[in-house]
Structure formats: C-alpha cells, structure tokens
Amino acid sequence: TLEQDLARRDLTINAMAEDAAGRLIDLFDGAVDLRRGILRHVAPAFAEDPLRVLRVARFAARFGYPVAHETQLLMRTLVQAGEMETLVAERVWSELERALAEKQPVRFFEVLRECGALPRLLPELDALFGVPQPPEHHPEIDTGVHTLMVLAQATRLSPDARVRFAALLHDLGKGTTPASEWPKHVGHEERGAALVRDICSRLRVPNDYRDLAVLAARYHTHCHRAAELRDATLLETLEALDAFRRPERIEGFVRACEADFRGRTGYEERPYPQADIFRQAYLAARAVDTAAIASGRNGPEIAEAIRTARINAIHAMRAAA
C-alpha cells in the first residue's frame, strides 16, 4: 500500500505523497520537518540499508539541514555495528560523487565525521583532524579544518566535482607526518599522492577524478611557488600535468590550488596571481612551433630542442610581464 511504501522511506521529508484530489498524505510529519529544516529518519527500517547513512549526509550537503538527534544516534549505531564495511565501493563512490556536486559538500563530510563513519570510509581524510600546521601560514592550524575550508573554497570557485575532489584530498600526506616533525610537513606532497591513489583504487574512482587529485596532491606547492620556480621547473610541472595533450587539466589544477590558498583563516578573499603565472606559462610553451623545430632533427635531439624552446618561451613571457 501507499502507507507501507511511505513507511519504508529513509527520511520524513521524502515520505510524503499527494492523492488525486491534491490532499497531502503525510504520516510522519515530513512537512513539519521540511519547514523546520531537519533531517529525520522515518522508522527503524532505516537501519536495513547502511547506505542511508551516506544519503542523510548527502541531503545535508544539498539543503544544509541539521540531522535530528535520534537519527544521529541511529546512524552512529549502524557505524559501530560495522555496517559501513558492508557497503560495496561503487555505492560509496556514487554517493560521494553526488555529494561533491551539491551546494554545501562540506556538510557531507561533517555529518559522516559526527556519526563516526568518516574514519571507516575515508580514514586517510579523518586522520587530518588534530594534525597541526605552522600558524604563520595556517592561522586555522588544524589540517582537517583547513581541508574542509579548502573544499568550501573549491565549491565557490568551480562547479566541477573533480576539482572539488582534488581540493578535498590535496593534503592527505600531512596525516602521515610523524608527530615529532609537527607542525612542519616535509615531503607531504609525494606521500599524499600515494594515499590519493590508494583511495581511488579502493573506491574504484574514475580515472579523470583520480588523475587530477593525484596531480593536485603532488604539485600544489609548485603552483603556490610559481613566481619563484625556475623556468625549467615550470615546464616540468606542465609536462607532469600532461598539459600539452590535456589542456583542460590546467584550469582544474589551478582552481584546486587556488582553493588551497584561500582555504585559510583570513585568506578567503586574497588574490592568487600564481594561477595566472601557470596559465601564461602554458600558453607561452604551447605557442612554440614544434613541427618547425622537428624538421631536420631526429630522436632525442627533437625532444631536447622542443624543451629548450619552451623554456625560452616561458622565460620571455615572464620577462615581459
């Protein structure tokens, strides 16, 4: 029956219907919860599918609503019973990807952390909370707090869920820094790139998401230091991005890096000229006539000549700026 169907819905705001005469059928006060802006489970049947924990978090990301106390308790009970570990990777990734595209994706991860699901699903991300950073560069200090601030900035800067995913995972390496080295995180870029690969393999994340996230983790500090980098290092970074074959990566990469820069207390509205340095370096290097350079040369000689010409082009661009 309709009543039985509604009773098996996950949230009260999803458990309403309308009859042929336009009368509202609302057995679980969903309209009240909708007006108040609360996410509340309908019945104990909620616990039959642990994916609903992620769905509640995703609805929080969509609407910004808080989760009712009794629903939080039920979600925590599911987590403590080990139900998150029963979810197949594809279902987890599907909810995560959709959450990244919502209006407030930060809320997705906040809700998962509140109910204890984050360390079960993304322990590498959860490990960032409580890890300090140098206060002169990170007034917010806590790496986990910074990470969610970066995701919030990425949401402002781009509707692309791939950029938001890359921003979310860019600092994972800081979670593996020995406490004796805090608040510095030397070499966190390479460690972070390896952790991104691990997550993407575990959750079967699509290659385009994985590739941009790995590159952001590995090279975001290169982008921040763009004005200081040697011309050759700028080119090497562009080559690592595979920018000359995949030019769309440039914008995704610099947006993720800009989100990282702005995702700090007091930095939210500051300019980020480093992004334009990378964009202009790419345009200058791309303008090199590789066909003309290749004429009359062969093998390694061609590659070296093209590399030299691109470095010279980047240098000329920077000198003229």
N, C-alpha and C positions, 0 to 999 in steps of 0.2 A: 504494500500500500504506500501511498504518498507519505503517510505519517511514519511508517517504518523506514522509508528511504531517508527522510529528513533526520531521523534519529541516528542514522549511521554516518552523517556528515561529520567533518572534522571540527569546524568552528561554528558558533551560533550565527555569525554574520553570513555564513554560507548555507544555513539551514532554514531558509525562508522560501516561500513559494506564493504564487498568486493563482486564485481559481478563475474560472471563465468569466465570472462577474467582476473581476478586478479586486476581490477581497484578499487581504494579506493573510496567509497561513504562517503563523509564527509561534511554534510550540515551545521555543526555547529562549524567548526574549532576545532574539537576534537584533531586532530593530532598536531595542534599548542599548545593547552593546555597541551598535553602529553609531548611534547618536553620541554615546559617551566616548567612543573611540577605544574599545577594549577588545582584545583577542582572547576568547574564552572557548574551551572545548565543550562539545555538546554532551557527551556521555562517556562512560568508561570504555565504550567501544573504540575510543580514540587510541587506546593502548594496543590495539590489534595490529597497527602498522606503524613501526618506528619512523618511517619516512615523514610522518606527520610532524615530528619534531622540527625537521627542516622546513616543512611547509609553513608552520607557525612563524619561524624565523624569517621566511621569505615574505610573508604577509606583513610582518613588522617592517621589513625593508620597503615594501610598497606603500604602506599607509603611515608609517611612523607611530603606530599604536603600541601602547604597552601590553604586556601579556598578563592576564589575570593571575593572581597569586596561586589559586588552586590548579591552574593549568601549568604554571611553572613547576609546581610540586610534582605533578604527574609526569611532566617531561623529564624532570630530574630522576624520578623513579625508573623510568624507561632507560635512561642513560646508565644508572647504577646497576641495572639488571643485565647490562651488556648488550642491549638491543641494537645499539648503533653499529656494533661489529657485525651484525647480521645483514646490513644493507649492502647491496652489490654496488660496485664502483660506479656503474653507469647511472644509477638513480641518484647517488650523491652528487655526481658531477652535474647532472641535469638541473638539480635544484640550485646548486652553487652558481652555475652559469646564468640561470634566470634571475637569481638574486643580484648578481653583479649588474644586471641591466635595469634594476629597479631604481626608484628615486633616491632612496637612502640605503645603499648597500651596507653601510657601516652597521646598521641595526641588525642585519642578518648575523654578523659575527659577534655582536654584543649579546644577542639573545642566546646564541649557541654557547658562549662562554658562561653566561649566567646559569644555564642549566647543566653545565659540565660536559656538553657534547663536543666542544671545540678541541680539547686535548685528545678525544677519542678519534676524531675525524681528521684534524689538522694539527697534530702535536707540534710540528715544526713552527707553526704560527703561534700557538699558545705559549711556546717556550720563550717568546719575546717579552712577555709581560713580566715586569720586575727586573729586567736587564737594563742597567743604566748606560747613558751615553754622556759625552762631555757636555756639561751645561752651557759652556760658552758657544757651542754650536747647536745644542738642542735644549732650549730652556724647559721643554716639557720633560726632559731627562729619560723617562721610561720608554724603551724601544717599542713596546706593544702599543702604548698610547700614540707614539709617533706614527706607527704603521696605520692605525685607524684614521689619524689625521691626514695621512698621505692619501688613503683611499677616498676620504671626503673631498680632497682637492682634485683627485683624478676624476671624480664624479662631476665636479664643476667644469673641468677642462675638456672632458670628452665623453660622448655617449657610447663609445666603443668599449664593450665588455672586455676585450683583450687588453686594452690599455689599463683598465681598472684592475684586472687580474695581475698584470705585470707590476703595477704600483703596490698592490697588496703583498706581493712576495719578494719585493726588491731587497729587503734587509734580513732575510732569513738567516744568513750566516752569523749575525750577531747573537743569535740564540745558542751558538756553539762555542762562543768565545770563553775561555777559562775565566772564572771569576777573579783569579789573580791578576788578570790583564785589564779588568774593567777600570775606567769607563771607555778605554780605547778598544778598537776592534780591528786590529791589523789583519789584512787578508780575508776579511769577511766576504768580499765580493766573490772570490772563487768558491769558498765554502757554500755561500748562498746559492750560486748557480747549480752546484751539485745537488743541493736539497730541493731546488725547484724541479730538477729532472726526476728526483725520487717521487715527489708528489704527483707530478704529471704521469709518471708510469703507473703509480698505484691507482689513481683515479681515472686513468685512460683519457686524459685530457687531449683534445685535438692538437695537432702539430702547430697550427698557427698561434694558438694561445701559448703553448709550451715555448716556442722559439722566442717570441717577444719577451716573455717573462725571464727566460734564461739570460737573454742579452741585457735586459734592464738590471738584473741582479749583478751580472759580471761587469758592466761598463757604466753604471750610473755615476760613479765618481769621476770617470773620464769626462762625462758631459759637464759635471759641476766645475771641473778644472779646465774647461775648453779654452779659456783665454790664456792659460799657462802652458798648454800642451805644445810640444814641437809639431811642426807641420807634418812630419812623417808619422807621428803618433796619431794625429787626427785622421790621416789617411788610413792607417792600420785599423783604427776603430770603425771607420766607414766600411772597410773590407770585412771586418768581423761581423758587421751588421748585414753583410751581403747586399749593401745599399745599391750597387750598380745593376744588380739583377732584380732586386726587390725594393724599389724606391719608396714604396708605401711604408716600409719599416722606419724610415727616418722620422716621420711625424709621430708614429706611435711611440717610438723610443724617446723622443724629446719631450713628449707630453707626460710620459711616466716619470721622467727625470724632473721635469718642472713640478709635478705633483709632490715629488720627494722634497724638493727645495722649499716649496710653500707649506708643506705639512709639518710646520714647526710653529710654536707659540711666538707670535709677533712677526712672522714671515709671510702670512697669508696673502698679503697684497703687494709684496715687494716685486720689482721687475726681475726677470730671469733672462738676461741677454745671452746667456750661454746657448740657449736653444737656437737663436739666430746664427750664432757662430757655426754650429753644426750644420744648419740648413745651408748657409752660404758656402761652407767648405765643400759640401756635397755638390752643389750646383757648379762651383768652380771646377772641381775634379771631373764631373760628368761632362763638362764642355770640352774637355780635351779630345782632339780628333784621333781616336785610337787607330782607325783604319789607315790614316796617313802615316802614323808612326810605325805601323806594322809593315808597311811597304818597304821591301828591300831588306828586311830583317827576318830572322827565324829563331824559333825556340825560346830559350831563356832570355835572349837578347831583347825580344819583343816585350816580354813582361817587365823587364828592368827599365826599358826606355819609357814604357807607359807609366810605370810607377814614378819615375823621375819627373816626367811631365806633369803628373797630377800633383806631386808635392810642390813643384814650382808654381802651378796654378793656384794652389791653396795659399802659398806664400804671397803671391801677387795680390790675391783678394784681401788678405789680412793687412798688407802694407797700404792698400788703397782705402781701407775702412777708416 
